[in-house]
Amino acid sequence: MTHRWLVLALLASCTIGADARLEGTIDTDGKLRGAADLDGAAAITKIDDTTPLDVGHERMNVVAMMTFGFGWGSNGPHGSVFLGALTIPSPSQLLGFTAGIRINFDLHCMQFAAVGGPSMLLAQTRANNRVDQFGPNPQVTRWYHAATALVGVSDCDGNSASGRFGLAYQAGAMALEFEPGP
């Protein structure tokens, strides 16, 4: 049943993207951990409303973002899932933000964390104010980077869970292919 909801969410997504992420954490029991991930993303995006619409100068509000990825960490290969939001500023704006819940898992550990921090635009490579039979239908591609802090729990090898704190850096691209709804 869960996979059906996932398929519906992916089909409703109007934004696709990818990012590379580096993470360093310390558990409350003193264990240092590092990880590197490559993630694919699907999301719903809303562009700030202006009249007339100028997608190249408006903030991208990426909500209901889901990423699925794989990488290498302290225990070897692992998977990752993120559910959250990301704002990517336009070329005329300074900062956006990202926030959400991230889960990393491997054969030994399940790690949960709340993450949040600022995002910044690296480049905008496409901005089209396309209009179709439903009205404005913007398309934009932005490259961004973000620095986040994380706090959560880590449960490894069935031992008692320990607290987890850390920092992460990611760089990626998000491409709005159409804005949902008329």
Buried (B, 14 or more C-beta within 10 A) or exposed (E): EEEEEEEEBEEEBBBBBBBBBBBBBBBEEEBEBEBEBBBBBBBBBBBBEEEEBBBBBBBBBBEBBBBBBEBBBBBEEBEBBBEBBBBBBBEEBEEBBBEBBBBBBBEBBEBBBBBBBBBBBBEBEEBEBEEEEEEBBBBBBBBBBBEBEBBBBBBBEEEEBBEBBBBBBBBBBBBBBBBEEE
